[in-house]
Amino acid sequence: MPKTKRNKGMDVNNTNIINTNYEIIPPKIDFVFKHIFGNEKHKQILISFLSAVLRVPKEELEGLEIINSELIKNHKKDKKGVLDVRVKTKDEKEIDIEVQILDSGYMAERTLFYWSKMYTQQIESGGKYTDLKKCITINIVDFDVTPLKKLSSTYHIFEDETKYKLTDVLEIHFLELSKLHNDEVPKDEDDPLVMWMEFIDGNKEVIDVLSKKNEDIKYAYNILKVISKDKKARMEYEARMAAIRDEMTRLHVAEERGRMEGKIEGKKEVAERMLRKGIDVETVAEVTGLQITDIEEIRKNMLN
């Protein structure tokens, strides 16, 4: 296995390295994922990962091209932004790999939307349908997308009754990292896909063990350790985590507000039904917990 090369875009000179004890930055942080899996200098990592996901020999993936190989150095515009790794195989199939930590909802619809853009952008006006090649999306998510008791799931287009596959041009994968910690979900520790998912999840003790079992993961781990010691990378990581925490707080507050508004609306509906039955305002207020002024407003609206 070749020695780990300096990662393009990472300043790893001696003045920029943290010399104290450090924790690794989880590869599921998108910019770290792209530095490891989207770099031409160590494409064998990407090939090993795709081989595990797609269940094909590594030899079939030789000659793949990383389409968006530029390494983004900063993310000032959007610290929660999603970076992807997009590749094209030697037989012109396109594969898009995306990492998401936060559940923004509608993941199925979202991935179909981006798959369709990748698929239709293959031909311009006047092009032939025969020019269209298979497109694959791989979604690595840190939350549950499906109710299935599976770490990974794969989707195509099948006829409902016979399960006949209409076409092979669409293939969508979900790798649900959150289920690695669910004891009810079966997990084969010797499956290369499970190994890569555990590496991406970022538990140092687990990765230490994996690196002794899998040479490609060992190589990727060496790169990860270099990135994790880099001061600029850690600053970027802290900024990204702060943005994620802010977004989680915003989502929580919005959810709580929605629950509260839902409760109030429910109380108002009960109050209206009670008023229509002729129950006095004071009793309605006592039962629902609403203010008398609110109930008077409900009654007023009923009369209008």
C-alpha positions in Angstrom: 0.0 0.0 0.0 1.5 3.4 -1.0 2.4 5.9 1.7 -0.2 8.6 2.4 0.4 11.6 0.2 -0.2 15.2 1.3 -3.9 16.0 0.7 -4.3 18.7 -1.9 -5.9 21.8 -0.3 -4.7 20.9 3.2 -1.7 22.7 4.7 0.0 20.1 6.7 3.4 21.8 7.3 4.8 21.6 10.8 3.6 25.0 12.0 0.0 24.1 11.2 -0.1 20.6 12.9 -1.7 20.1 16.3 1.0 18.4 18.4 -1.3 17.6 21.3 -3.7 14.7 21.6 -6.5 15.1 19.1 -9.7 13.4 18.1 -10.3 12.4 14.5 -12.7 14.4 12.4 -15.5 12.0 11.3 -15.4 11.3 7.6 -19.1 11.9 7.5 -18.4 15.6 7.7 -18.8 16.4 4.0 -15.6 18.4 3.3 -13.6 15.6 5.0 -15.4 13.0 3.0 -14.6 14.8 -0.2 -10.9 15.2 0.7 -10.6 11.4 1.2 -12.9 10.0 -1.4 -12.9 12.7 -4.0 -9.2 13.1 -4.5 -7.5 11.9 -7.7 -4.3 11.3 -5.7 -5.8 8.3 -3.8 -8.5 7.1 -6.1 -8.1 3.5 -4.9 -10.0 4.5 -1.8 -13.0 5.6 -3.9 -12.8 2.4 -6.0 -12.7 0.2 -2.9 -15.8 2.0 -1.5 -17.8 1.8 -4.7 -16.9 -1.8 -5.1 -18.4 -2.5 -1.7 -21.6 -0.4 -2.3 -22.2 -1.7 -5.8 -21.1 -5.2 -5.1 -18.8 -5.4 -8.1 -15.2 -6.3 -8.4 -12.7 -3.4 -8.2 -11.5 -4.3 -11.7 -14.8 -3.1 -13.1 -14.2 0.3 -11.7 -10.7 0.8 -13.0 -10.4 3.9 -15.2 -13.2 5.8 -13.5 -13.0 9.6 -13.7 -13.8 12.0 -10.8 -15.8 14.6 -12.6 -15.7 17.2 -9.8 -12.2 16.6 -8.4 -11.6 20.2 -7.2 -11.3 20.3 -3.5 -13.3 23.1 -1.9 -11.1 25.0 0.5 -13.8 27.0 2.4 -17.6 27.1 2.8 -18.3 30.6 3.9 -21.5 30.8 2.0 -23.0 27.8 3.6 -21.4 26.0 6.5 -24.1 23.3 6.4 -23.6 22.8 2.6 -23.6 19.5 1.0 -20.6 18.5 -1.1 -20.8 15.5 -3.4 -18.4 13.3 -5.2 -19.4 12.7 -8.8 -17.6 10.1 -11.0 -18.0 8.6 -14.4 -17.0 5.0 -15.1 -15.1 3.8 -18.2 -18.4 2.7 -19.7 -19.8 6.2 -19.1 -22.1 5.4 -16.2 -22.4 8.4 -13.8 -22.3 8.0 -10.0 -23.1 10.7 -7.5 -22.2 10.2 -3.8 -23.6 12.6 -1.3 -23.3 12.8 2.5 -25.9 14.3 4.8 -25.9 14.6 8.5 -29.1 16.6 9.0 -32.5 15.2 8.0 -34.1 18.0 5.9 -37.0 15.8 5.0 -38.3 14.4 1.7 -35.0 12.5 1.0 -36.7 10.2 -1.5 -38.1 13.1 -3.5 -34.8 15.0 -3.2 -32.6 12.2 -4.5 -35.0 11.5 -7.4 -34.9 15.2 -8.3 -31.1 15.3 -8.4 -30.9 11.9 -10.1 -33.2 13.2 -12.9 -31.0 16.3 -13.4 -27.9 14.1 -13.6 -29.7 11.8 -16.1 -31.2 14.4 -18.4 -28.1 16.6 -18.5 -26.4 13.8 -20.5 -28.0 14.9 -23.7 -28.8 18.3 -25.2 -31.6 19.3 -27.4 -31.6 17.1 -30.5 -29.8 14.3 -28.7 -30.8 10.6 -28.8 -32.3 8.5 -26.0 -29.7 5.9 -26.8 -27.1 8.4 -25.6 -28.5 8.2 -22.1 -26.4 6.1 -19.7 -27.1 4.6 -16.3 -27.0 7.0 -13.4 -26.5 5.9 -9.8 -27.0 8.0 -6.7 -25.5 6.9 -3.3 -26.9 8.8 -0.3 -24.9 8.4 2.9 -27.1 9.7 5.7 -26.7 10.0 9.5 -30.5 9.5 10.1 -33.1 6.9 9.4 -34.7 7.3 6.0 -36.5 4.0 5.7 -38.3 1.7 8.3 -36.3 -1.2 7.0 -34.0 -3.1 9.3 -31.1 -2.8 6.9 -28.0 -0.7 7.0 -28.2 -0.2 3.2 -31.0 -0.4 0.6 -31.0 -0.3 -3.1 -33.8 0.8 -5.5 -34.7 0.3 -9.2 -37.9 0.5 -11.2 -39.9 -2.7 -11.1 -43.3 -3.8 -12.3 -45.6 -4.2 -9.2 -46.7 -7.8 -9.5 -44.0 -9.6 -11.5 -41.0 -7.5 -10.3 -39.8 -7.2 -13.9 -37.2 -4.5 -14.0 -38.4 -1.9 -16.5 -34.9 -0.4 -17.1 -31.5 -0.4 -15.4 -30.8 3.3 -15.9 -31.9 4.2 -12.4 -30.2 3.0 -9.3 -30.5 4.6 -5.9 -28.7 3.6 -2.7 -29.2 4.7 0.9 -26.5 4.0 3.5 -28.1 4.8 6.9 -25.2 5.3 9.3 -27.6 5.8 12.2 -28.6 2.2 12.0 -25.0 1.1 12.8 -26.0 1.7 16.5 -29.3 -0.1 16.3 -29.0 -3.6 17.8 -32.1 -4.7 15.9 -30.4 -4.1 12.6 -28.3 -7.1 11.4 -24.6 -6.2 10.8 -22.0 -8.4 9.2 -18.7 -7.1 10.5 -16.8 -8.7 7.7 -18.8 -7.1 4.9 -16.6 -4.5 3.2 -19.7 -2.2 2.9 -20.3 -2.3 6.7 -16.6 -1.6 7.2 -16.7 1.5 5.1 -19.9 2.7 6.7 -18.2 2.3 10.1 -15.2 4.2 8.9 -17.4 7.0 7.6 -19.3 7.1 10.9 -16.0 8.0 12.5 -15.6 6.1 15.8 -11.8 6.0 16.4 -11.7 2.8 18.3 -13.7 1.0 15.6 -11.6 2.5 12.8 -8.4 1.3 14.7 -9.7 -2.3 14.4 -10.9 -1.9 10.8 -7.5 -0.6 9.7 -6.0 -3.9 10.8 -8.4 -5.9 8.7 -8.7 -3.8 5.6 -5.7 -2.3 3.7 -7.8 0.3 1.9 -9.3 1.5 5.1 -5.9 1.6 6.7 -4.8 3.9 3.8 -7.8 6.1 4.2 -7.3 6.2 8.0 -3.7 7.5 7.5 -5.1 10.4 5.3 -7.9 11.1 7.9 -5.3 11.4 10.7 -3.3 14.0 8.7 -6.5 16.0 8.1 -7.6 15.7 11.7 -4.2 17.2 12.9 -4.5 20.2 10.6 -5.4 23.4 12.4 -7.3 24.9 9.4 -9.3 21.7 9.0 -10.2 21.6 12.7 -11.3 25.2 12.5 -13.5 24.3 9.5 -14.8 21.3 11.4 -15.7 23.4 14.4 -17.5 26.0 12.2 -19.4 23.2 10.4 -20.5 21.6 13.7 -21.6 25.0 15.1 -23.7 25.5 12.0 -25.2 22.0 12.4 -26.0 22.6 16.0 -27.7 25.9 15.1 -29.7 24.2 12.5 -30.7 21.4 14.9 -31.8 24.0 17.4 -33.8 25.9 14.8 -35.5 22.7 13.7 -36.2 21.7 17.3 -37.7 25.1 18.1 -39.8 25.0 15.0 -41.1 21.5 15.9 -41.9 22.6 19.4 -43.7 25.7 18.2 -45.6 23.6 15.7 -46.7 21.2 18.5 -47.7 24.2 20.7 -49.7 25.8 17.9 -51.3 22.4 17.2 -52.3 22.1 20.9 -53.8 25.6 20.9 -55.7 24.9 17.7 -57.0 21.7 19.2 -58.2 23.6 22.3 -59.9 26.2 20.2 -61.8 23.5 18.3 -63.0 21.9 21.6 -64.0 25.4 22.9 -66.0 26.1 19.8 -67.8 22.7 20.1 -68.6 23.4 23.8 -69.9 26.9 23.0 -72.2 25.5 20.3 -73.6 23.2 22.9 -74.5 26.3 25.0 -71.9 25.8 27.7 -70.9 29.0 29.4 -67.6 30.8 28.8 -66.3 30.3 32.3 -66.7 26.5 32.1 -65.2 26.4 28.6 -62.2 28.3 29.9 -61.8 26.0 32.9 -62.0 22.8 30.7 -59.7 24.0 27.8 -57.3 26.2 29.8 -57.8 29.0 27.3 -58.1 32.6 28.4 -61.7 34.0 28.6 -60.7 36.7 26.1 -59.7 34.0 23.6 -63.0 32.2 24.1 -65.0 35.4 23.7 -63.1 35.9 20.4 -64.1 32.4 19.3 -67.7 33.1 20.1 -67.6 36.4 18.3 -66.2 34.7 15.2 -69.0 32.1 15.4 -71.6 34.8 15.2 -70.1 36.5 12.2 
